Amino acid sequence: MPKIESVVVSAVLLCASAAFAADKAKMSEAQATYNRDRAACMKSDVGDRNACLREAGAALQESKRGGLTNEEAQLEKNRLARCDSQPAKDREECVRRMNEGTTSGSVKEGAVVRELRTVVPAK
């Protein structure tokens, strides 16, 4: 029994340390963002410096609680995830279409159409 308990304790500690490391990285990113925001507030061309500093501080606190996310990064991840369901031979073209192609339409109109024209040499 003592061996099983020590294995379980080791596994729990390992998971906890990995979670702590991830949280620490997230906190340092939040602090770096706050530092950039604060520096921007201190520039002379900011209208209400106190309001700007309050907003930067509030964003830092919200980030510490996990309330702020990088929406652009999530949208990019979702956009490219659409290509994962494509057959392997079509996946590269799908990623190119998402990044390089033209887009027309809208969700409101019923469809977003992405197009990429690729010239294929004649055989």
C-alpha positions, 0 to 999 in steps of 0.5 A, a space after each residue: 500500500 505505501 508504494 501506491 500512495 507514494 505514486 498517487 502523491 507524486 502524480 498529484 504533485 506533478 500535476 499541481 506543479 504543471 498547473 502552477 507553471 502555466 498560471 505563472 506564465 499567464 500572470 507574467 503575460 498579464 503583468 507585461 500587458 499591464 506594463 505596456 498599458 501603463 506606459 501608454 497611459 503615461 504618455 502626454 497625449 492621453 486624455 484622462 491619465 487617471 482613467 487610463 491607469 484605472 482601466 489598465 489596473 482593472 484589466 490586470 485584475 480581470 486577467 488574474 481572475 481569468 476573465 480576459 482572453 485573447 479573442 483574436 488568437 482564439 478566432 485564428 485557432 477556430 478558423 484554422 480548426 475548420 481545416 482539420 476535418 478536411 482530407 489530408 490532401 486538401 488540408 494545406 489548400 484549406 489553410 492557404 484559403 483561410 490565410 490568403 484567399 478572398 472572402 465574400 458574404 457574411 453570416 447574416 447573408 447565410 454564408 461566408 465564402 472563401 476562395 483561393 485561385 491556384 494556377 496548376 500547370 497543364 500535364 
